Amino acid sequence: MIEPSLDQALQTIDILNKMGCYSLSMTGGEPLLYPHLGEVVNYAHEKGFIVQINTNGSTLAENVSSISRADLVTISLDYPNEEHDKVREHSHLFQKALRGADACRNANLRVDFSALLLGGQDIAKLADIARSFGASLILSYPEVGGSLHADAWELPSKQWLTECFNSAITMKKSGYPIFNTILGLREAMHYLSSEKRSLPCFAGESMIYIDWDGWVYPCLHESKMCHIRSLNEEYHSFPRFYFCTKCYDQAWLDLSAIEWSLRNLRVDLSFRDLLLVGKIAFRMV
């Protein structure tokens, strides 16, 4: 894999903009290592995109000024202490993540935390850390089916996950800053118990994945469909996954739940999170 040049990255944004895309989530690897990230963020912002950056936070404090026009920075935080360093195999990563969050707060840049559910985590303590920064906590579900994380970490038990999802619903109702929708959490529990889904997945329709080489995937668990250069011509032939049961990946499940909710006027996000989703909804209509 060769990282795209600045011109290639900006061309990708132009293509997506012409197709009516309104939200851009940058992930990795580690996007803050990309030398042109600040220029890409600024360009996407000027084109009207809602821009999110997913990072492990290792160099965030040093790079906040270059990404200050992003709408949201999501920092990975799996444990509320230095256990996070051991799991991620990165010294002092826990403290670096908190310093990065503090730098974002001082720059009036919205920050949230994302915890990959590995088992045995204290979700309440993670949510308390998020709340101390005026942030939300996103619970990232282990990716069965495609299992992008299964090679690196042992997946937690279904019993622990179900208890975790139930606790998250209770916490959200009592005011904890859990970003995940109650609808999505219930859907995840339904999937765990039956390996079926009751909500449609909008992967390939409202969401696509583009790798750093410019290849486009309708879903993280599907094969590439085309190169970004031909996306406008190929998009309408992409398969739909309304009844797919391959995974309950949070990144796709919750976005699908939010879209389904918006289409049916049943959003169950907090007011703070609705402000961001409202920007997306405004672009949709």
C-alpha positions, 0 to 999 in steps of 0.5 A: 500500500502506498499512501495517496498524494495530496492531489489524489486525496483532494480528487477523491473528495471532489468525486465524493462531493459531486456524488452528494456525499456529506460525511467523511470519516478518516481512519487508518492505520493512524491517519495523523501519520499522513503528512497531508491530513491537515490540508485534506481536512481543510479542503473537505471542510471547505467543500461542506463535508462533516469531517471525523478523524479516528485516532489512537491519540498518540500524536494528537496533542501535537497535531490539533492545530492542523486538524482544527477544522474537523467536526469530530475527533474520535480517540480509541480508549479501551481501558480507563488506565494503563492497561490500555497501553498493554493491550495496544502495545504502545507505551504511555498511550493512555496518557497521550490519549488524554493529553490529546483530548485535552488539547482538542477541548482547549481548541474547541474541537469536539472529541469522543472516545471509542472503546473496542469491547474486549471483555472485562472492561469497566464501561462506567469508568470509561464513560466517566473519563469521556464525561470529564472531557465533555465527550461521549463514549462509543462502544465499538463491537467486536467484528465477527463474520469478517472478524477484522479484530479476531486475529489480534485479540480473543473475542469476548463471550456472548454472555459478557457482551450481552451484559455489557450492552444491557448495562450500556442501555441502563447507563444511557437512560440514567444520563451517562454519555453513551453515544450508541443508540439504544436501538443499536444496542438492542439490535446487537443483543438480538444478533448475539442471541439469534445471529439475525438482524431486525434492522436493515443495514445501509452499507453500500447505499449510505456508507462505503469504505475507501482504502488508501489505494483508492479502492471502494468497498460497499462494506468492510466485509465485502470485496472491493467493487471499483476504484474511486475514479469510476465510483460515480458510474459503478455506485448504482450497481453496488449490492444492498445488504438490508438483510445481511447477517454477516456481522454486527459491526458498530460502525455500520450497525449504529449508522444504519440505526441512526439512518433508519431512525431518521427515516422513521423519526425515532432518533434516541440520541442525546441532545449533544449528539443530535447536534452532530447528527442534525447536521448530517440530517440537514444534508440528507434532505 
